Amino acid sequence: MKKHIYTLSIILTAIFLFWPVMYTEISKWVTLPGNPLIQSVVGVLVFGTVAYMSFEEETEENQTTAS
């Protein structure tokens, strides 16, 4: 479940990273209230934090060494 949350958070972070560009290109989104730059910063911070918190390194249980 954490992997799905991580993947979704990364996708949403990427969307919000380019939110001001998409906001101005799609005319129906211009009717949304608020400043797109502030929306972008908040979105990147929120979803980036969720992605950071849900990141889980894959470790091998049976690690072998050369010695």
C-alpha positions in Angstrom: 0.0 0.0 0.0 2.9 2.4 0.8 4.3 1.8 -2.7 1.0 2.9 -4.3 0.8 6.0 -2.1 4.5 6.8 -3.0 3.8 6.4 -6.7 0.6 8.6 -6.6 2.4 11.2 -4.6 5.3 11.4 -7.1 2.8 11.8 -10.0 0.9 14.5 -8.2 4.2 16.3 -7.3 5.2 16.3 -11.0 1.8 17.7 -12.0 2.0 20.5 -9.4 5.5 21.2 -10.5 4.2 22.3 -13.9 0.9 23.6 -12.6 1.4 27.3 -13.6 2.2 26.3 -17.2 -0.8 23.9 -17.4 -3.0 26.5 -15.7 -2.4 29.1 -18.3 -2.7 26.7 -21.3 -6.1 25.2 -20.4 -8.7 27.9 -20.6 -11.3 26.2 -18.4 -8.8 26.0 -15.5 -8.3 29.8 -15.5 -11.7 30.1 -13.7 -10.2 28.3 -10.7 -9.8 30.8 -7.8 -6.4 31.5 -6.4 -2.9 32.2 -7.5 -1.5 29.3 -9.6 2.1 29.9 -8.3 1.0 29.5 -4.7 -1.1 26.5 -5.6 2.0 25.0 -7.3 4.3 25.6 -4.3 1.7 24.2 -1.8 1.1 21.1 -4.0 4.8 20.3 -4.4 5.4 20.7 -0.7 2.4 18.6 0.4 2.8 15.8 -2.1 6.5 15.9 -2.0 6.4 15.5 1.8 3.9 12.6 1.5 6.2 10.9 -1.1 9.2 11.4 1.2 7.3 10.0 4.2 6.0 7.0 2.3 9.4 6.1 0.6 10.6 2.7 1.6 14.0 1.4 0.6 14.2 -2.1 -0.6 16.7 -4.0 1.5 17.7 -7.6 1.1 17.3 -9.8 4.1 19.9 -12.2 3.1 22.9 -10.0 2.4 26.0 -11.9 1.6 29.5 -10.5 2.1 32.8 -11.5 0.5 34.4 -12.5 3.8 
